Amino acid sequence: MKAKTPEQSKTTMTDMVLPSETNPLNNLFGGELLARMDRAASIAARRHSRRIVVTASVNHVAFNRAVPLGSVVTVEAKVSRAFNTSMEIYIDVWMEDRESGERTKANEAIYTFVAVDSTGKPVKVPEVLPETKIEKERFDAALRRKQLSLLLAGKIKPNEAKELKALFD
């Protein structure tokens, strides 16, 4: 199975915030943004694995800025690291200033997807070969996040989380 770069999975979805998608403050509902991020992440995971993919977890979401009615929102997703059958997808959310067109990072998230066959059984996915500085940083951090998740779930012991341990030595 040939390794792939994060760029090969890159998915960009751009849309406008409509009145039916806003809360009483006329900002995009958080749930609506989560759905958009899930769709973009799903496409990125499918591009990387070329398999059916399912959302395994939403590991991190940061609603850093409100996204007002009428904003142009761009969701960018890339596979940051692949493990045996799972993939971490890093998502950046940008909003565009209505007048200047300047893009500002509004939110980010990290999702985990698992590739499965037609019966729902997990299948192996290609490795990720990061190229840019940020891709390499996200790739390295993904292993620490996975170890933390496994540690908290009781699936590994503290001494097995070597990358996490290295942060404190």
C-alpha positions in Angstrom: 0.0 0.0 0.0 1.6 3.3 -1.1 1.9 6.1 1.4 0.1 9.4 0.6 0.7 13.0 1.5 -1.8 15.1 3.4 -2.2 17.3 0.3 -3.6 14.2 -1.5 -6.5 14.1 0.9 -7.1 17.8 1.1 -10.8 18.7 1.0 -12.0 22.3 0.8 -15.7 23.2 1.2 -16.9 26.8 0.9 -20.4 27.9 1.7 -22.3 30.9 3.0 -24.0 31.1 6.4 -27.8 31.3 5.8 -30.5 32.5 8.2 -31.8 29.0 8.9 -28.4 28.0 10.1 -28.0 30.6 12.8 -28.8 30.9 16.5 -30.7 33.9 18.1 -27.4 36.0 17.9 -27.3 35.5 14.1 -24.2 33.3 14.3 -23.7 29.9 12.8 -25.0 27.1 15.0 -22.2 25.1 16.5 -23.9 21.9 15.4 -24.2 23.1 11.8 -20.4 23.8 11.8 -19.8 20.3 13.3 -21.8 18.8 10.5 -19.8 20.7 7.9 -16.5 19.7 9.5 -17.7 16.0 9.6 -18.5 16.0 5.9 -15.2 17.6 4.9 -13.3 15.2 7.2 -15.2 12.2 5.8 -14.2 13.2 2.2 -10.6 13.7 3.2 -10.5 10.3 5.0 -12.1 8.6 1.9 -9.6 10.3 -0.4 -6.7 9.0 1.7 -8.0 5.4 2.2 -10.2 5.0 -0.9 -12.5 3.0 1.4 -15.8 3.5 3.2 -15.1 5.6 6.3 -16.9 6.2 9.6 -16.5 8.8 12.2 -14.8 7.2 15.2 -14.4 10.3 17.4 -14.4 14.0 17.6 -11.2 14.5 19.5 -11.0 18.3 19.7 -13.2 21.2 18.6 -12.4 24.9 19.3 -15.1 27.4 18.6 -12.7 30.4 18.7 -14.8 32.9 16.8 -18.4 33.3 16.1 -19.3 33.0 12.4 -22.0 35.6 11.6 -24.9 35.4 9.2 -23.9 36.0 5.6 -20.2 35.0 6.2 -18.4 32.9 3.6 -17.0 29.9 5.5 -14.3 27.6 4.2 -13.7 24.2 5.9 -10.3 22.7 5.0 -9.6 19.1 6.0 -6.5 16.9 5.6 -5.4 13.6 6.9 -2.7 14.4 9.4 -1.7 10.9 10.3 -2.8 7.3 9.6 -2.5 4.5 12.0 -3.4 0.9 11.3 -7.1 1.3 10.3 -7.7 4.8 11.6 -6.9 8.3 10.4 -6.7 11.6 12.2 -8.1 14.5 10.2 -7.2 18.0 11.1 -9.7 20.6 10.1 -9.3 24.4 9.8 -12.3 26.7 9.5 -11.8 30.1 7.8 -14.3 32.9 7.5 -14.0 35.6 4.9 -14.5 39.3 5.7 -17.5 40.5 3.6 -15.8 43.7 2.5 -12.1 43.1 2.3 -12.2 39.4 1.5 -9.5 38.7 4.1 -9.6 35.3 5.6 -9.5 34.7 9.4 -9.2 31.4 11.1 -12.4 31.0 13.0 -12.3 27.4 14.3 -10.4 24.1 14.2 -11.1 20.5 15.0 -9.5 17.1 15.0 -11.6 14.1 14.0 -10.7 10.4 13.8 -12.1 8.2 11.1 -11.8 4.4 10.5 -11.8 2.8 7.1 -14.1 -0.2 6.8 -15.1 -2.8 4.2 -18.6 -3.4 3.0 -19.4 -5.4 6.1 -18.2 -2.7 8.5 -15.0 -4.5 9.4 -12.0 -2.1 9.8 -9.4 -2.3 7.0 -5.8 -1.1 6.8 -5.1 2.4 5.4 -2.0 3.9 3.7 0.6 5.7 5.8 0.9 9.5 5.7 4.0 11.3 4.4 3.9 14.8 5.7 5.8 17.4 3.6 5.3 20.9 5.0 6.4 22.2 8.5 2.8 22.3 9.7 2.0 18.9 8.3 5.1 17.5 10.2 4.0 19.2 13.4 0.5 17.8 13.1 1.8 14.3 12.2 4.0 14.2 15.3 1.3 15.6 17.6 -1.2 13.0 16.3 0.8 10.2 17.9 0.8 12.0 21.3 -2.9 12.6 21.0 -3.5 8.9 20.2 -1.3 7.8 23.1 -3.2 10.1 25.4 -6.5 8.7 24.2 -5.4 5.2 24.7 -4.0 6.0 28.1 -7.2 7.6 29.3 -9.2 4.7 28.0 -7.0 2.3 29.9 -5.8 0.6 26.7 -2.1 1.3 27.4 -0.1 1.8 30.6 1.7 5.2 31.3 5.1 3.7 30.6 4.0 2.7 27.1 3.1 6.3 26.2 6.7 7.1 25.2 6.0 10.2 23.2 3.8 11.6 26.0 6.5 10.8 28.5 9.1 12.6 26.5 7.2 15.8 26.9 7.8 15.7 30.6 11.4 14.4 30.7 
